[in-house]
Amino acid sequence: MKIKVLHLIKSLGRGGAEKLIPETALVHNQSRFEFHCLYFYHQKENIADELEAAGIQVHLIPSGNLGLFFQVNKVRDFIKKNEFDIIHAHLPWAGILARFVGSKLNIPIVYTEHNTWDRYNKLSYWGNRLTFKKQDVAIAVSNEVVLSMQLNSIIDPYQRGGRMKVKVVQNGVNTEVFRKYEIRNEKLEIKSSIPSSKNSDLKSILDIPKDSKVIGKVAVFRDQKRLWLWVEIAIRILKKNPEVHFLLVGDGEWRFKLEEQISKSGLIENFHLVGVKKDVIPYLNIMDIYLSSSEFEGLPIAMLEAMACEVPVVATRAGGIGEVIQHGKQGFICEVNDWEELEDFCLKILAENDLHRSMSLAARQQVLEKFSMKKMVGELEQVYNSVFLKLSKQIC
């Protein structure tokens, strides 16, 4: 019999937490596990089709944030009807809901914490804090997230004999898929709207000169990304190196303000905001530097994907970034409030070809050794097997 795992998440946008659900499913042992996903808020840019393509059965119960708590009985009935063995919740609202749902069900609850708690609004923060112990395993995507749990939980999460256990499972990337085109295995058939072997074709489409360097980022345009600072850094770099081009893949609430900021700079020809892309690999492949100016992060998937494609990173030490990037090896990092240093770091990498090459190779090697999807999925399966075995023993 397969272990039936229900992923519970508020919505299926294009954020890192959401994308991990189909990407992990593709690597999981699906002869051992059966995956479903239940979500509540339907967005226009939705990845439900990607989940289904990964073998996940997708279900929708329409609801907004506060409305989730009126869905407890409906979700509980859904779980009982489908005889799920494990709930795996993602992000605070789904986590809180899972704990309420599980209060009257004999079912293990696994929760993945993708951010530090001080970054949540007061309602989700306190809901998370007050219910946190009513689950079996809390997965943290970085050591900084674990520290946040320790500092904010009402009772020490490592309390001996308590129900909940804490485990660090760092995010991973499928390195067979995310890689530089020149080193791809020819047997792999990766569908893309852009010819995979010709970076110059995409540059031509975007009106980027063939020999121009490209600094880029993939992101949802949220406050935490501080993309207005990203654009400011770009403008400063262009004053010293006017041949560089800047590429943003994604969309969000900040798009209009960023376009206005770029327009006022008079450098609009050097900026390329291409919107949301299902296949980001072609865009990562034309980047020479992955630049991040975030105020806070968990462990950003897009950054790891860029590294797997041999793109060195210049970033603030936000969240788990400092656990991935060794300053001077896979790129350069600075403290969050010292974001102005990012300008000189970028210029240094662009000016020194040998440094860029060594950092590019080191970036991919770091992902291969410590942040592969295979490693991540292996650790997740250990969690699933342990909570399922514990429940089986209780039933017996």
N, C-alpha and C positions, 0 to 999 in steps of 0.2 A: 504493500500500500504506500502511496505517495503521501508525504507530509504536505498538507494544504496551508499555504501561507497567504494571509490577506494583508497587502500593503494598504495602509490607511493614510490619506493625505488630503489636505483641504482642496487643492486645485492641481491641475496638470499643466502649468505654464512651462516656460523654458528655463527655469532656474536649475542650479546644480543639483539640488536635492531631488527634484522631479526626474531629471535626466538619468540619475543613477539607477532608478528602478528598472527601466528596460535594459540598460547597459549591463547591470549585474545579472539580470535574468538570462541574457545571452550566454553567459559564462557558467552559470549555475548548472549543476547536474539535474536536468529536468526529468530524468528517469526516477529521481529520488524526491524531487519537490515539484509541486504544482502551485503556480502563482496566480493570484487575483489582485486587483487594485480597485478600491472603492474611493471615489472622490466626490466633492460636494459643490464646488463653484466652477462653472464652465466658462472658460475664457475663449476669446476668438483664436488666439495663438495657443493651440492645444496640442499635446503630444500623445493623445490617446491612441492614434494610429501607430505610433512607434512602439507603444506598449504591446499592442495587439500583434505587431510584426515580430516582437520578441517572445511571443507565446504566452502573454499575460491576458487573462480575461478581465475586461474593464467594466466597471459598474458605476452608475451615477445616481446619487440621491440629492436632488437640488436643494441647496441651502446656502445662506451667508454665514458670517462669523458667529454672531450670537445665536442664530437659528440652529447651529449645530447641536446645542444642548436640548433642543426639542426633538432631535432625531435619535436620541439614545435608545429608546425602545425599538424604533424601526431598524437601527443598525444591529441591535442585539438579536432581533428576530432574523435578520438577514444572515448573521453569523451562525445561528443555530440551524437554520434551514439548510445552509450549505456545508455545515459540519467542518468548519475551519479548525485547524490544529494550533495555529499561531497567529496573533495579530502583530504586525510590524508597523508602527506608526512613525510618521516623519513630521517634524516641526511642531511647535507648541500646541496649536489648536487641535490638531489630530491626536496629539499625545494626551491632552486633557480628556478629549472625547473617549479615547481608547480605555482610559482608566475608569471612567464612569461606566462604560459599556461592560468592562470586564469585572466590575464589582459583583455582579450576580451570575457570572459565567466562570466555569472552571477551565480557563484558557490562558496560556502564557502570553504575556505582553512584552514585546521588545520595542524599544523606542530609540531612535537615532536623533541625537542632539547635534545640529549643524552649526550652531552659533553660541557665543558666550551670552550668558543671561542678561547682562547689563544692557544689551542691545535691543531687548524686547520692550514693547509698550507695557504700561503698568498692568493692564488687564491680563495679557497673556503671561507676563512675568509671574504675577501672583497665582494665577490659575495653575501654571506649571509648578511653581514652588510648593503649593499646598497639596497637590496630588502626586508629587513626583515619586514617593515611595511605594505607590500602589501599582508597581510593575515589576517584572522579573529581571530584565537586563536593560541598562541604559548604556547605549553605545555613543561614545564621543569620537568625533572625527579628528580631534587633535588633543594634545596634552593641555593646551590652554583651555579648551572646552571642559576637560576634566577638572581643572583648577576652578573654573567658574562654578561647576556643580558643587564642589566642596565648599566654596565660599558662600553659596546662596541657598543650599539645602537646609531645611530646618533641623534635620538630624544628619549627622555625618553619613554620607552614602556608603562608606566602607564599614558601617556598624556590623560587628560580628553577629552572625545568626539572623540578620535581617533578611527580608525577602529579596530585596533588590541587589544586584551585582552591577558593577561598572566595568566596562571594557573599552579600550581604545581600539577602534578599527579605522585606520586612516583611509581616506578616499583613494580610489585607484583608477587607472586608465587601461583600456584595452590596447596594448602596445602593438598588436598585430594589425590594428586598424589605424590608429593614430601614429603615423610615422612619416618621415620625409619621402616624397615621391621617388627620389632616386634610389632609395634602398628598399622599396617595397618588394615583397615577394610577388613575382609575376603571376603566381597561381591564384592570388587573391583577386576577387572580382568586387571592387568597391564602386558602387554606383555614385555618380556625381554629375551635376549639371555643368561642371567645368572639366575639360579634358585633363585627366590626372597627371599626365607627364609633361605638361607645358605650362609652367608658372607664368611665362611671358604672355600667354593667351589671356589669362585673368588680369594681368597688369594692363594689357591693351584694352580690355573691356572697361576697366576702371579709369582709363586715361592716366595710368602711372607709367612713366618712362621705364623701359626695360632694365636699365642699370641703376635706377633709383632705389635707395634703401627705404624700407617700410617698417614703421613702428606701429604696433597694433594692440588691440584688446578685444575680447569677446565678453559681453556682459549684458545683464538687464540694467537699464539706465535708472538705478535707484540712488537715493541719497548717499547710502553707505559707500558707493563706488567713488564719490567725489570727482565725477568726470569733468566738472568745471575746472578743477585743478589739473586734470589730465590735459585738457585743451590749453590751459595756461602754460604748462610745461612744453607742449608742442610748439606754441607760438614763440617761446623763448629759444627753443632749439632751432627753429626756422630762421631766426635772426642771425644765427651763427653758421647754419648749414641749410641754405634755402632749397637744396635738392631733395631733402627728405620728405616722404609722404606719410600720412597718418591715417590709419584704418580702424574704424569702430564697427564691430559686428554686433547687432542687437538693437533693442528699442526699449522705450519706457517713458516715464513721466518727464524726464529731463531732456528729451530730444529737442523740443522746440527751443529751450533756453540755450542748449549747446549750439544749435544752428545759428541762433542770433549772435552768440559770442564769437563764433567762427566768422560769420559775415562781417562783423565789426572790425575784425583783425585785418581784413583785406587779403587774407591768405586762403580763401575758400578753395582754390585749385589744388591745394596740398592736402585737403581733408576729404575723406571718403566714408560717409555714414551709409552703410549698405543694408541696414535693417536686419531683421531676424532671418537666419539661414538654418535650415535643417541640417545641411552638411557644411560644417565649418572647416573641414580639413583643407580644402583648396585655399581658403583665406589664411589659415595658419601657415601654410606652405610658402606664402609670399612674404611673411613677416620675418624681419631680421632681429627684432627685439619685441618682447611682450612686456608692455608697460602697465603697471598697476599703481594707482594712487589711493587705494581704498583706506577708509578710516577703520573698518573692521571686516573680518572675514571668518569663516569657519576654516575649511581647507578647500580653496577654489579649484573646482574641476577643470575649468577652462584653462587655467594656468598650467595644470599638469598635462593637459592635452597638448598645449603649445610646446611644453618641454619635450614631450614624446616625439614631436615633430622637429626636434632639434632647434628650438627657439630659446635663446637665453632670456632671463627675466631681470627686469629692473623694477623694484617694487618697494612699497612701504612694508615694514614688519608688522603687518596686520594679521591677527589670528594665527592660523597654522602656517602662514607663509615662511615665518622664521624657522619652522621645523623642517622645511623643504630646501630652502635656498641657503647655501653656504656662501657668505659674502666673499666675492672674488673668485668663486669657482663655477657655479652655474649661472652667475649673474651678480648683481649688486642689490643690497637692500639698505634701507635707512629707517629711522624711527618715524612713526606716523606723523608727528608734528614737524619733522625735518624734510618734508616732501620736496622742497626746492633743490635738494641734493640730487634728485632724480635726473635733472637736466644734465649735469656734468657726467653722471654715470652713463647715460645714453650716448653722449658725445664721445666719451672715451672708447666705448665698444665699437661705435661706428668708425672711429679713426684708426683702430688697430685690428687689422684682419686676422692676425694670428690669435689675438685674444678672443675675438668673436668666434673663431673656429673651435678653439679649445672649450669655450663656455657652451657652445652648441652641443658638442659631443658629451660634455659632462652633464648637461641638462637631461638628455635622453637616458644616459646611464643611471642617473639618480632615480628616474621613474622606473626603469627596468628592475633595479635592485630593491627599491623600497616602496614604490607606489603603483605596482601593476594591478590590473583588475583581477588577475588570477589569485594573487595574494589576498586581496580584499575579500573576494568571494569565498576563498577557503576559510577565512576567519569568520565570515557571516554564517557559513554552513556549520561551523563548530558551535556557534551560538544557538542556531536552530536545533541542532541535534541535542545539545545539552538541555535546553528547556523542554523539548519534546520527551526526552528520556526521563527527566524529573517528573513530568506530568504522568507518564506511563507508570512509573513506580508508585505514585500516589494513588492512581486508580487501582492498581493491583493490591 
